[in-house]
Amino acid sequence: MRVLEAGDWGLLLPDEWQAEQEDDAIVIGDRDGVGCIEISELRKDSGDFGADDLKQFVPDASAWDSSRCGSFEGICTSLLEEGAAIREWYLYAGQLLLYVTYSCEADNQGLDDSAVDDILDTLRMAIE
């Protein structure tokens, strides 16, 4: 396992997963190329993010499930769209909101779910 530090947050990556910075997101993929995780962040100028703040991103979150990934909490969902299986999370801790997606071809749906869940369970704020 390796530590991926991204400013105010970090996570642990298994050796077979690679990460790189692309534009405003960190893209994480495994060597077999099944799918990839993308993580982008938003920082609040004052105050902390909370569940009510998610309404501006997901006006009707009734179809979303509550989620906890490491020291972050929020909501998640999964869907099939144009031949792709997509999982989405809005996760917050303190002044930081992470928008996380995992996508792969629909035929590969579920193959990396356990690994993705394990990776996201290691999410931590850097100041903890």
N, C-alpha and C positions, 0 to 999 in steps of 0.2 A: 504494500500500500504506500502511496505517496500523498503528501499534503498539497492541495491546491489552495493557494491563498489569493484572494481577489479583493484587495483593499480591506474593507470592513467585515468580510465574511470569508469562510473557507470550508473545505470538505476534504474527505479522503477519497482518493481514486485508486482502484485496483490497478495493478501493473499493466494489464491488457487494455486499459482505457487511456486515451490521449486527450489533452485539452489544448485549445489555442484561442487567442483573442481574435474576434472578427467584428469589425465595426464597433457596435455598442453592446456586443454580447460575447459570452464565453461559450464556445462550442466544444462538447465532449463526445467522443465516439470511441467505440471499441474496435479492435483490429479486424474483426470479421465484417465490419461495415453494415451490420443489420440496421442500425438506426443511430440517432444522435440526440443528445440533450443540449438544449440552448438555454442559457441563463442570462437575463438582462436585469438591471437593477434601477430602482428609482429611490431617491433620497428625499425625505421630507425636510423642509427648511426649519420648521419648529414643531415640537411635539412628536409623539410617537404614532405609528400606524396602528389601527385597530380594525376590528371586523366591519364597522360602519364605513370605513374608508374604501373597502372593496366594492361597495355599491357603485362607485363611479367607473369601475372597470367592468363589473358584471352586474348590471341593473337587476336582473332576476336570477339570483343564485340558488333558486329552489331545486334545480336539477344538479347542483354541485354538492359534493360531500365535504364535510369538514376534514381537515388534514393537519398532521403534525409531522414535521421533518426536522429532526435534530432540535435545535433551539428556536425554530421558526414554526409558526402556526398559520393557518389560512384555509383555503378551499382548493378542491381539485375536481377534475372531470376527465372523461375520456370519450372519444368520438371517432367515427370513420368519415373521412372527407376526401373525395376525389382519389380513391385508391390508396389513401394513407391512413394508418392508425395513429391517432394523436392523443397524447395525455397532456393536460395543462394543470398548472398550479399557480396560484397567487399566494405567496408566503411572506409574512412580515415578522419582524423582530425590531423593536425600538424604532428608529427613524428610517429603517430600510425595508423596502418592498422588493421582493424578487418575483419576476415572472419567469416561470420555468416551463419548457415544453420538451416532450420526448416524442419523436416521430419516426415511423418506419413504414415500409410498404405494408398494406393490409394483410398480405399473405404471411408476413412475419409477426403479426400481432401477438403479443404475449411472450415472445421469445426472450426478451431482455427485461421484462417487468420486474422480476425478482432482483436482478442486478441494479436496475435503476432505483428501485425502492431502497436497497441497501446503501447506495451512494448518497441518495438524498437524506437518508436517516443520519448521515454524518455532518449535515450542515450545521455550522456554528458561527456565531458572531466572533470576530477576531479579538474583541476586547473581553471576552469571557475568560 
